[in-house]
Amino acid sequence: MLINFQSVNYTADAKLVEFTKKRIEKINQFYDQIVDVFVYTKVENSSDRINKFAELKIGIPGDDVVVKKTAKSFEEAINSAADSAERVLKRRKEKQRLLG
């Protein structure tokens, strides 16, 4: 599984990249056919504090899974997006199992 991390409009520190990679690798437990994961993070221009945006684009055979989340911190946004991606992948795996 290939993990690509991209930060838009800011420079990400090594801790954030490392946290992201560890969190994304946990997704692989729920769906073993993941080809690659693209992680896009950026700071949005808004007046409120919830301006950290994270998008996960998970490449799997057939169709990609895209999850977008916004939170107060990048870690929170990435964690929330990863949780949502896990739920989507579990449903997709269950559907495959039922269809045979």
C-alpha positions in Angstrom: 0.0 0.0 0.0 1.4 3.3 -1.1 0.7 6.4 1.1 1.0 9.9 -0.4 0.8 12.9 1.9 0.3 16.4 0.5 -0.1 19.6 2.4 -1.6 22.6 0.6 -0.9 26.3 1.6 1.3 25.2 4.6 4.3 23.0 5.4 3.5 19.9 7.4 5.9 18.9 10.1 7.3 15.3 10.4 5.1 14.5 13.4 1.9 15.1 11.4 3.2 13.0 8.4 4.2 10.2 10.8 0.9 10.3 12.6 -1.0 10.1 9.3 1.0 7.2 8.0 0.5 5.2 11.2 -3.3 6.0 11.2 -3.7 5.1 7.5 -1.9 1.8 8.0 -4.6 0.7 10.5 -7.2 1.0 7.7 -5.4 -1.8 5.9 -6.7 -4.2 8.6 -10.3 -3.7 7.5 -9.8 -3.9 3.7 -6.8 -5.8 2.3 -7.1 -4.8 -1.3 -6.1 -1.1 -0.9 -3.7 -0.1 -3.6 -2.8 3.5 -2.6 -4.0 6.3 -0.3 -3.7 10.0 -1.1 -4.0 12.3 2.0 -4.6 16.0 1.3 -4.5 18.5 4.1 -5.0 22.2 4.0 -5.9 25.2 6.1 -9.1 26.8 4.9 -9.7 30.5 5.1 -12.5 30.9 7.6 -13.2 33.0 10.7 -14.0 30.1 13.0 -11.4 27.8 14.6 -12.6 24.7 12.7 -10.5 25.3 9.6 -8.2 22.3 9.3 -9.3 20.2 6.3 -8.3 16.6 5.5 -9.3 14.5 2.5 -8.5 10.8 2.1 -8.7 9.2 -1.4 -8.4 5.5 -1.0 -7.7 3.6 -4.2 -9.2 0.1 -4.3 -10.0 -2.1 -7.3 -13.2 -0.9 -9.0 -13.8 2.4 -7.4 -12.1 4.9 -5.1 -13.3 5.9 -1.7 -13.1 9.6 -0.9 -13.7 11.0 2.6 -13.5 14.7 3.6 -13.4 16.0 7.1 -12.9 19.4 8.8 -11.8 19.9 12.4 -9.8 22.0 14.9 -6.6 20.1 14.3 -5.2 18.1 11.5 -4.8 15.0 13.7 -8.5 15.2 14.6 -9.5 15.7 11.0 -7.4 12.8 9.8 -8.5 10.5 12.6 -12.2 11.3 11.8 -11.7 10.8 8.1 -9.9 7.5 8.8 -12.8 6.3 11.0 -15.3 7.1 8.3 -13.2 5.4 5.7 -13.1 2.3 7.9 -16.9 2.2 8.1 -17.2 2.6 4.3 -14.6 -0.1 3.6 -16.3 -2.5 6.1 -19.6 -2.0 4.3 -18.0 -2.5 0.9 -16.3 -5.7 2.1 -19.5 -7.0 3.6 -21.3 -6.3 0.3 -18.7 -8.2 -1.7 -19.0 -11.2 0.7 -22.8 -11.2 0.2 -22.6 -11.0 -3.5 -20.0 -13.7 -3.7 
